[in-house]
Amino acid sequence: MNLVVPTSGEATQTVDRSQVQTISIDKDDVLKLNDAIVDAGALETRLVELRTQKPDLAVVVRPHKELPIQKFIDVMDILQRAQVSKVGVLTRPEEP
C-alpha cells in the first residue's frame, strides 16, 4: 500500500516504531495495525489487549491525506474506547 501522508510545517520529529503501535488508514478506509490489515472491531480488541499488557501504550495514526475526516474521527473514537491516551498523528514535512 502506498500511503500519501498529510503535510505539516511542524512535522520535524521522527517516530521510533519499536516503541509505538502504528495505525495506518489509506484513502479507501483500509486500516492497518503495524502493517497488518484489520477491521474496526479487531483494531479495538487488539488495542485493548495491548493497553492491558502495557498501560502506557502509545499509538501513532498515519491517515492518508485524502481520507475523509469522519474516517479519522472513527479511529480516534476507537482509541478513546480502548482508553489509549498517548496518541500522535504522523504527518510529513511540507515540501518547499
C-alpha positions as CSV (number, residue, x, y, z in Angstrom):
1,M,0.0,0.0,0.0
2,N,1.3,3.4,-0.9
3,L,0.2,6.0,1.7
4,V,0.4,9.7,1.0
5,V,0.6,11.3,4.4
6,P,-0.7,14.8,5.1
7,T,1.9,17.5,5.4
8,S,2.6,19.8,8.3
9,G,5.0,22.7,8.9
10,E,5.6,21.3,12.4
11,A,6.5,17.7,11.4
12,T,10.1,17.6,12.5
13,Q,10.4,14.6,14.7
14,T,10.7,11.0,13.6
15,V,8.9,8.2,15.4
16,D,10.7,5.2,16.9
17,R,8.4,2.5,15.5
18,S,9.8,-0.1,18.0
19,Q,8.3,2.0,20.9
20,V,4.8,2.6,19.5
21,Q,1.9,0.9,17.7
22,T,1.1,2.4,14.2
23,I,-2.4,2.6,12.8
24,S,-2.4,3.4,9.0
25,I,-5.6,4.4,7.2
26,D,-5.5,4.6,3.4
27,K,-7.8,6.7,1.3
28,D,-10.1,3.7,0.8
29,D,-10.5,3.3,4.6
30,V,-8.3,0.2,4.9
31,L,-7.0,0.0,8.4
32,K,-3.6,-1.5,9.3
33,L,-2.2,-2.0,12.7
34,N,1.6,-2.3,12.4
35,D,1.2,-3.3,8.7
36,A,-1.4,-6.0,9.4
37,I,-4.9,-5.3,7.9
38,V,-7.6,-5.2,10.5
39,D,-11.2,-4.2,10.6
40,A,-12.5,-1.6,13.2
41,G,-13.7,-4.3,15.6
42,A,-10.4,-6.2,15.5
43,L,-8.5,-3.0,15.9
44,E,-10.3,-2.0,19.1
45,T,-9.9,-5.5,20.5
46,R,-6.2,-5.6,19.8
47,L,-5.7,-2.1,21.2
48,V,-7.4,-3.1,24.5
49,E,-5.2,-6.2,24.7
50,L,-2.1,-4.1,24.0
51,R,-3.1,-1.5,26.6
52,T,-3.7,-4.2,29.2
53,Q,-0.1,-5.5,28.6
54,K,1.3,-2.0,28.5
55,P,-0.8,0.6,30.3
56,D,1.3,3.5,28.9
57,L,0.7,2.3,25.3
58,A,1.5,4.9,22.7
59,V,-0.1,4.9,19.2
60,V,0.7,6.9,16.1
61,V,-2.1,7.3,13.4
62,R,-1.0,7.7,9.8
63,P,-4.0,9.0,7.8
64,H,-3.9,9.3,4.0
65,K,-4.1,13.0,3.1
66,E,-7.3,12.3,1.1
67,L,-9.0,10.4,3.9
68,P,-12.4,11.9,4.8
69,I,-12.2,13.4,8.3
70,Q,-15.0,11.3,9.6
71,K,-13.0,8.1,9.0
72,F,-10.1,9.7,11.0
73,I,-12.5,10.6,13.8
74,D,-13.9,7.0,13.8
75,V,-10.3,5.7,14.5
76,M,-9.9,8.3,17.2
77,D,-13.1,7.1,18.8
78,I,-11.8,3.6,18.8
79,L,-8.6,4.8,20.6
80,Q,-10.8,6.6,23.2
81,R,-12.9,3.5,23.8
82,A,-9.7,1.4,24.2
83,Q,-8.5,4.1,26.7
84,V,-5.4,4.8,24.8
85,S,-4.4,8.3,25.8
86,K,-0.9,8.7,24.2
87,V,-1.8,9.3,20.6
88,G,0.0,11.1,17.8
89,V,-0.8,11.9,14.2
90,L,2.0,11.2,11.8
91,T,2.5,13.8,9.1
92,R,5.3,14.6,6.7
93,P,7.0,18.0,6.3
94,E,5.7,20.4,3.7
95,E,7.8,20.4,0.6
96,P,9.2,23.8,-0.4
